[in-house]
Amino acid sequence: MSTEVLPMPSSSVSPPAPPSSSSSKKSAPLELPWVEKYRPTLLSDVVGNEETTSRLQAIAEDGNLPNLIVSGPPGTGKTTSVKALALALLGDKCKVGVLELNASDSRGIDVVRNKIKSFAQSKITLPPSRHKIVILDEADSMTTAAQQALRRTMEVYSSTTRFALACNLSSKIIEPIQSRAAILRFTRLSDSQVLSRLIHVCTSEGVSYTSDGLEAIIFTAEGDMRNAINNLQATWAGFEHVNQGNVFKVCDQPHPETVKSILKYCSLGETKNAVSSMRSLYSTGYSCSDIISTIFKVTKSQNFQESMKLKFLREIGFAHVRIAEGNATLLQLLGLLGRMCEIGREMGEKGEEDMVIE
């Protein structure tokens, strides 16, 4: 009697194939941040600081680039302008003729001695009468030793290489470098300049928005174009509509209307109501620095009597200093309200007019 042997399952049988990655590849492609997507590549497209960009335009036309120190607040177009200048000077040789180092890179004395020096020594074919360009972003964060080494490098290789240093405070650059460079200063952008760029981005991306939504973005950005465009994209991604309420939810800043009501109580000398509103605002979780910054911005933009506004801003400034020094407590904010209410009562007793906030 023969027994039938059942075939063993083959070990070579492959497991079920995983889902094809082609389906995931067919999903929506990753989108560039709008800050990078709409970053100007030409000097003529840079928004704001027309006098400074016109000087850079003159350098691009002349072709003789001096060493530059470009200083100003963040988000005003310093790095963008320098990159646009490099592109105008070097054209398609920009990739090999430009060395860019950011604050995120190691930029100690060894980097200056090795990486920057080797780039300055390298031989690259460039257009006639053009120089290699080293862009040092956030140069004010470089150590003093690195800046001292950079000073010597700028001297030795001045015939082939030019340096462009972008920084927030030019005073943090050592004086020997300042004396070797032309200093260009950028200022914060005006509300109208930020608004025009935001409308351009909204039109290009098909963003639905309201006028108060764009006003809220401008209010939170404080002349910083990068911040404004980032807030616009974040609001659109989260709510698919840009209005005032959505913007303040995304930006997580105290609502100006709440601060306006507090200022109105202070101008009328109603300490109890002002303190109650401040306690409820503080209990929502905002930091003292956020609250005091919003109080300053709202006070500065309000249309009420000039003498009262100046006294309010003076007290807000003193409170801001104490909070910045580490005394970030509710007591500081309540003390500020007490002094502001006292100012409101004194001016009310003197019969001052036009104290009501619009």
Secondary structure, DSSP 8 states (H G I E B T S, - for coil): ----------TT--------HHHHHTS------HHHHT---SGGG--S-HHHHHHHHHHHHH-----EEEE-STTSSHHHHHHHHHHHHHGGGHHHHEEEE-TTS--SHHHIIIIIHHHHHS----STT--EEEEETTGGGS-HHHHHHHHHHHHHTTTTEEEEEEES-GGGS-HHHHHTSEEEE-----HHHHHHHHHHHHHHHT--B-HHHHHHHHHHHTT-HHHHHHHHHHHHHHHSSB-HHHHHHHHT---HHHHHHHHHHHHTT-HHHHHHHHHHHHHTT--HHHHHHHHHHHHHH--S-HHHHHHHHHHHHHHHHHHHTT--SHHHHHHHHHHHHHHHHHHHHTT----S--
